Amino acid sequence: MKHVWILNHHAAEPRGSGGTRHHMLAQHLPAHGWQAHLIAASVEHQSGRQRLGPEERLRHETCDGVPFLWVRTSPYAGNGLGRIRNMLQYTRAVLRRKTLSRLPRPDVVIGSSVHPLAAWAGSRLARRHGVPFVFEVRDLWPQTLVDMGSISARGPAAVALRRLERVLYRRADRIVTLLPHAAEYIEAAGGAGDRIDHIPNGVDLRDWPAPSEVRDGAPFRFMYFGAHGGANGLHVLLQAWSLLKRSRPNQEFLLRLVGDGPAKRSLMEMARSLEIPDVSFEDPVPKHRVPELAAAADALVFTLADVPVFRFGISSNKLFDYLASGRPIVFSCASSNDPVQEAGAGISVPPDDPAALAEAMGRMLDLPATSRRAMGEAGRRHIAANHDVATLSRRLAETLALASEKSR
């Protein structure tokens, strides 16, 4: 059995509320001759939960057969200096030889760019051990920050991040991207096209029971679950909800917003100030409870702001959860790929347009249960054919093998 270290600052266990991409992939990798070891920060990104006790600096833990190493980082709120400190703490911790001394020597190291410092630390560890480095590009830094207006395209932060990005692309033996059309960006930034592999997010359908029967009664239940951040476009959803409620005063329907993030407080204040009825803001749920949560919806709503970086596509965990749930979806996004339309699993409209979103939700309200059931079934089939994690783990094992061959 070969060993791969995966540095993902925000890797989560199934009982947590964060992304479980690497846990799911790692569960299937032993079938292809690889044992993954996930190296993650102790503070859960969305909730701020501290996994370690007051005296613990790190902890080795096995979750459903997958080894985790939690390294201590301090809690933070929002995307300010506290989060930057948290990133630096993680990077320093994983580069200390003592931190990783109990792990078996790696045959490959993956650095995942939830933030680029984690990927850079992965490249350093690969060099230290003389093994291949795989750069997993989850977010296009700094382009995402530039396109969202968080930093200036010509400012010192963007310049430094672009330099780091180019270094990582040059060092990587293989480059994994989750985004379907990111190769163009990566090649322009210095990555070799023949080293790029597209491995999107996916779903372990073993965790998703057959969908329950589609309801046909009142009140109709719309639901959004996931991050409440600036890029998620939830202020547009609230505006659309207000329009929809005013246009249909005699119908019963409600909206549940489940999750957390830096924009949640302002969204709650917006809902109060607009006196928007029948909206509830709820705490995030652990990953293993998401199928149960989704089953309580009659339709799911997916929104993203109109950000230029989405021209390279999206690979949203929650969207694939939506498709696996067997529920119809209202999709509001300007990404270059539209899994909902590809699957025939719902209604798609442009982003940042409350009137269009309200109209689409109204159309969903008016659909008979048989049509909504057909949309949900189509989404489930699309996931099974294109995003089953068992297939994706085989593709990751092939990438690891190619990286190993190149380094010989």
N, C-alpha and C positions, 0 to 999 in steps of 0.2 A: 504494500500500500504506500503510495506517495502522499506527501503532505503539502498543502497549500495554506499559507497564511493570508487572511483577508483582512485588510485594514479598512474598516468602515466605521467612522466616528459614531454614526447614529444607528448602527445595527441593533436590532431589537429581537427579543425572544417572543414566542407566541403570546405569552400572557401580558406583554407590554402593548403600548398603543402606537408604536412607531412602525417603520417599514420592516418587513420580514423577508425581503428578497433573498438575502444571503443565507438565512436560516433554511428557507425552503430549498434553495439550490444545494446547500450542503447536505441536506438529508438524503438526496439522491446521488451525490457524487461517489460514495463508496461503491456503488454498482458499476462505476466506470474506473475504479482503481485509485480514487483520490479521497483523502480525508482532509476536510477543511477545518481550520481553526479561526474563529472569528474574534477579532481584537477590537473592542469598542469602548466608548466612554461610559462612565458609571451613571451620568445624569441623562435621564430620558428627555429627548429633545422637546416633545410637545407638552408633556405634563410637568417637567422639572423634577420628577421623582428621582431621588438619590438611591441607587441600588446597594451601595456599600454602607456598612456600619461606621460609626464615628472613628474607630481605630483602624479600619481597613484601608490599605493603600491600593490593593488590587484583590481580585478574587477569580479563581478558576471555577467554572461551573459548567455542567453538561445539561443542555436543554433538548429533550427528545433525541438524544444521541449525538447532538452537535456541540462540540467544545467551544465555550466562550471564555474569553479573558476580559474582565471588566477592569479598566484602569481609572483611578480616581480623577475626577474633574469637579470643578465647583459649579453650583447652580447659577443660572442666569435667566433674565427675562428679556424678550425682544431680540433685536439684532444689533445691539450696541456694543459697548466696550466689554460688557460681561461675557457676551458670546465669543468675542475675539480672544479674551483671556482663556475661556474654556477650550478653544481650538489650540491655543499655544500649549496649554497644560497637557492635552492629549498627545500632541506631537512630541513634546519633551519626554513624556512618560514612555511612549513606545520605543523611543530611541535609546533609552537606558538599557544596557545589557541585562541588568538584574531583572527588569520587568518581564522579559520574555524567556528567562533562563530555563523555565520548566517546560517550555514547548519543544516538541521534537523539531529537529532541524528542517527547514522548509526545502522543498524541491522547486517551488515557485512562490513568489510573493505578488499578491494583487493589492494595489493601492486604489481605493475608490474615492472619486472626487465629489463626495458630498461637500467637501471643501478641499482645495488643492494642496493644503499642507499635509493632509492625511496621505494623499497620493505621493507627495514628495518624500514623506517618511517611508512609505513603502519602497520607493526606488532606492533610498539609502540602505534599507535593510536587505534588499536584494543584492546590492553591491557588497555589503558586508559579508554575506554568506555565499557570494559567488554563484547566484542562481538567477534565472530569468525574472524579469519584472513585467507584469501585465498592468496597464493603466486602464482602469474602468472609468469612463467618462459618463457620469450621471447628470451633471449640470455643466453647461458651457460657461466656465468662469474665464474671463470676467464678463463675457458678452451678455449673460443674463442680467448681471448687476447694471451694466451700461444701459441695456434696453429698458430696464425697469426704472431708470433714473436714479438709482442708488449711488452711482459714482459717475464721474465725468469720463468720457471716452479718452480724453487726453490728460487726465489727472495722474498723479503719481501712483495711486493704487492700481488703476487700470494698466499702466505701463509695467509696473512690477509683476502683476498677475499674468500679463501676456508673456513676459520673459519666462516666468516659471512654467507657464503652459507649454511653451516651445521646448524648454528643457525636458519636460516630462514626455512629450511626444517623441523627442529624439532618443531618450533613454529606453523607451518601452520596446520590448520584444514583440508584444502584441498589444493592440488597443481594442478594448471592448466599448461599444457605445450602445446605450439603451434607445437612442433616438433614431428613427428609420432613415432620416435624410441628413445626418450629421457628418457624413464622410466628406462632403464638400467643405464644410467648415474646418474639419480636422486636417485635411490635406493642405488647405490654405495656411494653417497655423504650423505646418511643419511635419505633420504625421504622414507616414507612407501609406498609400492606399491599399497596398497588398498586405498590410498588417492589421487592417481594420475588420473587426467582426461585430455584427449587429446581434445582440442578445437582449431582447426587451424584457420588461417585467412580465410576470405571469402569475398564475394561480395554481395551487395544488387542489385539484378537484376532489381529492379524498376528503378535504375539509368542508366541502360544500354539498350538503344533501340535496336530493332532488327538490326543486322549488315547490313550495306549497301552492295550493290552488289560488288562482287570481280571483280577488274579491270583486263583487259588483254591488257596492252599497255605499252609504254615506256614514261618516265623512270620508271623502277621498283624501289619502295621505301621501303628500309629497315629502321627500326626504333628501337632505344632503348630509353626507358624513365625510369627514376629512379635515385637512388643515384650514384654519381661518387666518389666512395671510393676505398680504397686499396683492399677490398675483392670482388669488382665487376668485376674484370678481363677485364676492358675496354682497357687496353694497348694491350691485346691479340687480342681483336676485331679490333683494328686499324692495328695491324700486319696482321691479316687475310684479312682485307679490302685491304691493299696494295697488297697482293698476288693475290687477286681476280681481282683487277683492272688491274694488269699487265697481267693476263692470259686471259682477255676478253676485249681487247682494243676497240673492235668495238660495244660493247653493252652499252646501256644507263641504269645506275642504280646509286642510290645515297643512302647515309646513314645519318639519322638525329639522333643526340644524344641530348636528352632533359632531363635536370635535373641539379643538382648542387652537390657539395661535395668537400672534401679536395683534391681530385686528379684531379679536372677539369682543373686547370691551367697547370699542367704538361702534361695532355693529349692533350691539345691544342698546347702546345709547341712541343710535339712529332709529332702531325699531320703536323705542319709547317716544322719541320726539315726533315721529311720523304717525304715532298711534296706530301702528299696523297690527291688525287683529290676527289671532290664530297662528302665531309664530312662537315656537319654543326653542330655547338655546339649552343644549344638554352637554354633559361632560363626555369626553371621549371614552370609548370602550376598548378593552383589550382585543387584540387581533382575533383570538379564537371565538369571540362573541360577535364578530361582524356578520357572519351568515345569518344568525338569529336576528340581528338588528335589521338587516336588509329585508328579511322576510316580512317585517312589520310594515313595509312601505307598499303603496300601490304604484308609485312611479318614483324614480330617482332623478335628481337634477345635478348635472355636472357643468360647472362654469369656470372659465379662466378669463383673465383680463386679456385685452388685445395687445400682446407684447411681441415685438418683431422676432425675437429669438425662437418663437414657436414655429417659424417657417421651416425649422429643421425637424419638426415633429414633436410629439409627446409620447411618453410611456408611463402613464400615471397608474400607480398601484390601485388607487381607489376606483379608477375607471374600469380596470379589469375585474375588480371585486363586483362592481355594478353589473358587468356583463355576466359574471358567473352566477349572480343571484337569481337570474330568470325573471327580472323585473324590467319593464320598459324604461327608457332613459330619454330625458330632454337634455340635449348636448349644446352648449353655447361656448364656442371656441373657434379661433382662426388658425389652428394648427394645420400643417401641410398633410397630415393624416387625420382621418376621422373614422375611428373604429366603429362608432355607432352606425354611421351611414354604410360602411363596408359590410357590417353584419346585418343591416336591416333591423336594428334593435331599438329604434326610437325615432325621435324628431330632432334635427339639427338646425340651428340658427346661428347667425353671426354673433360675436361677443359685443359687450358694451352697448347693448341696445335693449333697454328695459321693455319697450313696446313689443319688439319681436319675441323676446323671451316670454312675456306675458301671453302673447298670442299662441305660442307653442304649448305652454302649459294649459291654456284653455282648450286647445285641440286635443291634448292628452286627456283632459277631463271628459271630453265628449266621445272619446272612442269607446266602443263596446268592449266588454271583458275579453271576448274572443280575439280581437285585434291586439289588445295589450298582451294577451298570453302568447300570441304568435311572435310578437316582438321580443318578449323575454326568452322564448325558446331559441330564437335566432341568435341572440346574444350568447347564450350558453353554448350553442354549437360552434360559434366563432372562437370562443375561448378554448374549447377542446381541440380545435383544429390548429390554432396558431399560438396559444399562450399557455399550454399545459407545462407545468414546471418540470415534469419528468423529461420532456423533450428538450427543454431549455438547458437542463443540467447536462444532458449529453453533449449539447453544443458547447457548453463551457468546458467540459472535459476535453473536447477536440481542440479548443483554443489553448488549453494548458499543454496539451501534447505538442502542438505546433510551436509554442514558445520554448518548450524543452528541446525540441529538435533544432531550432535555430541557434540555441546557445551552445550546442556541442561543437 
